[in-house]
Amino acid sequence: MLGSYGRHDWLDTSDYLVHFAKGTDVDGYSTIMSILGQRVLRRGPAPFGFARRIPSVAESQRAICFSEIPLGFTARLVERRGTRYGIAFHKRFILARGGCPLWYVEHGTQQHAVLEAMRAKAEMSPSTDNPFWKLTPFIDEPSGPDAPYRYDFRWEREWRMAADLAFSTSDVAFLFIPERLHADARSFFARSEVENIGPSYLCPYIDPTWDAGRIVQSIAG
């Protein structure tokens, strides 16, 4: 059920984390089918976070990105990602596997200055095992009033995992699929289960352009 903290009417927050495939709907379909078939979400090739520009630790800064955006507003992610295909997990599942929400530290703040000093000190050490590098994938630097750049995606309420994520079909809370394909998807996965030809996802299917009311109805049904 939607809502959070045991309150089903708290639709401005969410107990779920969503991951959308990148690219167009055509690319997104291929990507999500690969993810569902392999039952693995893999880290992207690019580093993220506070140490993303440091080559010596770039590999450890690669991550999977999720969003805690309230489910009635997932159309915003569709607009940004360009695809309506995605997968959702409960927060507790991601937390248990090392995922966590980002710490957004605005450029020019006291906290930002402390982190910059810590980063500079860590760079002076030849070791890539410094515990600081385990934190940096989860820290982002949105721009502030005096920043020399413009970067602010706090509206995504992002979470990350700095490792690949293996999952079972029962771990998936629901799938994002365009409404016109729901019946076909249900038939495909039902056949997969009967014929034992691949993983079967018989969880709720949601079109991410729906409003919160339709999403509640779909999950409740």
Secondary structure, DSSP 8 states (H G I E B T S, - for coil): --SBTTBTT-TTS-SEEEEE--SSHHHHHHHHHHHHHHTEE---SSB-STTTT-GGGGGGGB-EEEE---GGGTHHHHHHHS---EEEEEHHHHHTTT-EE-EE--TTSHHHHHHHHHHHHHHTSS-S--THHHHGGGEE----TT-SS----GGG-EEEESS-EE--GGG--EEE--GGGHHHHHHHHHHHHHHTSS----S-EE-TTS-HHHHHHHHH-
